[in-house]
């Protein structure tokens, strides 16, 4: 079992905010949720809450994404307690998240599209329980 600690600095090969590639919404949501160390289930709950239910992450997706983010040096496991793994942003993760927010802000300033989204999108969205 590990004690709480500040995540170690990312490995030299880790991405920086300047060469970070586009992150998918799921990974951005995970980084946003990690404003404090959280275990996996808490990350899933927080992502759903802060996205107002528009982003729902299952355990397989979450742990796969956390593994990738950890390899990229953006998050670090800071504590393991029983079967719970707690993750936190690294310094590099904070920089990359800030860059992603900047990019999304630029894109959100674009004028809205002339047409509504394709109707087929509504059929492909996962059904939400009542």
Phi, psi and omega per residue, in radians:
X1 nan 2.342 3.121
X2 -1.666 2.659 3.044
X3 -1.560 2.835 3.067
X4 -1.025 2.423 3.085
X5 -2.770 2.792 3.036
X6 -1.228 2.380 -3.141
X7 -1.006 2.525 3.096
X8 -1.136 2.721 3.073
X9 -1.096 2.603 -3.090
X10 -1.138 2.688 3.100
X11 -1.096 2.754 -3.095
X12 -0.963 -0.534 -3.100
X13 -1.429 -0.038 -3.098
X14 -1.165 2.661 3.134
X15 -1.224 2.640 3.026
X16 -1.934 3.015 -3.132
X17 -1.080 -0.449 -3.079
X18 -1.407 -0.485 -3.138
X19 -2.014 0.272 -3.132
X20 -1.178 2.372 3.081
X21 -1.480 2.917 -3.134
X22 -1.031 2.259 3.104
X23 -1.716 2.488 3.081
X24 -1.231 2.762 -3.098
X25 -0.951 -0.664 -3.130
X26 -1.060 -0.811 -3.115
X27 -1.209 -0.659 3.088
X28 -1.092 -0.762 -3.140
X29 -1.062 -0.697 3.110
X30 -1.111 -0.792 3.134
X31 -1.085 -0.730 3.121
X32 -1.090 -0.728 -3.118
X33 -1.132 -0.456 -3.060
X34 -1.520 0.795 3.021
X35 -1.321 -0.101 3.030
X36 -2.609 2.712 3.111
X37 -1.066 2.299 -3.130
X38 -2.415 2.668 3.013
X39 -1.548 2.934 -3.006
X40 -0.919 -0.870 -3.105
X41 -1.104 -0.682 3.117
X42 -1.151 -0.621 3.078
X43 -1.093 -0.811 -3.136
X44 -1.034 -0.778 -3.135
X45 -1.130 -0.751 -3.096
X46 -1.183 -0.710 3.111
X47 -1.041 -0.790 3.131
X48 -1.108 -0.687 -3.125
X49 -1.197 -0.858 -3.073
X50 -1.243 -0.387 3.105
X51 -1.627 0.093 -3.104
X52 0.937 0.692 3.074
X53 1.416 0.054 -3.120
X54 -1.456 -0.305 3.065
X55 -2.196 2.019 3.107
X56 -2.127 2.147 -3.070
X57 -1.950 2.275 3.057
X58 -1.509 2.904 -3.093
X59 -1.030 -0.745 -3.132
X60 -1.095 -0.754 3.113
X61 -1.139 -0.763 -3.109
X62 -1.055 -0.921 -3.057
X63 -1.225 -0.528 3.026
X64 -1.143 -0.770 3.125
X65 -1.153 -0.744 3.118
X66 -1.087 -0.678 3.105
X67 -1.093 -0.778 3.122
X68 -1.128 -0.813 3.141
X69 -1.081 -0.606 3.112
X70 -1.199 -0.742 3.104
X71 -1.110 -0.557 3.117
X72 -1.406 -0.107 3.124
X73 1.395 0.316 -3.094
X74 -1.619 -0.491 3.042
X75 -2.315 2.807 3.086
X76 -2.434 2.516 3.022
X77 -1.347 2.127 -3.054
X78 -1.881 -0.213 -3.131
X79 -2.795 2.485 3.023
X80 -2.228 2.103 -3.065
X81 -2.302 1.990 -3.027
X82 0.990 -2.113 3.122
X83 -1.726 0.076 -3.099
X84 -1.616 2.303 3.045
X85 -1.917 2.201 3.132
X86 -1.729 2.327 -3.131
X87 -2.049 2.657 3.076
X88 -2.499 2.727 3.060
X89 -1.217 2.556 2.975
X90 -1.627 3.025 3.053
X91 -1.013 -0.753 3.107
X92 -1.104 -0.679 3.110
X93 -1.064 -0.695 3.105
X94 -1.115 -0.735 3.125
X95 -1.113 -0.796 -3.125
X96 -1.140 -0.711 3.101
X97 -1.076 -0.767 3.117
X98 -1.048 -0.700 3.112
X99 -1.155 -0.709 3.118
X100 -1.135 -0.719 3.101
X101 -1.085 -0.729 3.107
X102 -1.054 -0.792 3.132
X103 -1.099 -0.753 3.131
X104 -1.142 -0.630 3.102
X105 -1.104 -0.753 3.104
X106 -1.071 -0.804 -3.106
X107 -1.190 -0.556 -3.122
X108 -1.249 -0.265 3.109
X109 -1.402 -0.109 3.117
X110 -1.197 2.634 3.083
X111 -1.152 2.646 -3.136
X112 -1.136 2.680 3.131
X113 -1.133 2.657 -3.099
X114 -1.213 -0.573 -3.089
X115 -1.932 2.763 3.065
X116 -1.217 2.781 3.085
X117 -1.022 2.648 3.123
X118 -0.952 2.428 -3.130
X119 -1.087 -0.455 -3.125
X120 -1.122 -0.405 3.118
X121 -1.089 -0.660 -3.140
X122 -1.116 -0.586 -3.136
X123 -1.333 -0.460 -3.071
X124 -1.592 -0.179 3.141
X125 -1.194 2.443 3.130
X126 -1.101 2.516 3.120
X127 -1.247 2.379 3.132
X128 -1.719 2.344 3.085
X129 -1.116 2.601 -3.135
X130 -1.159 nan nan
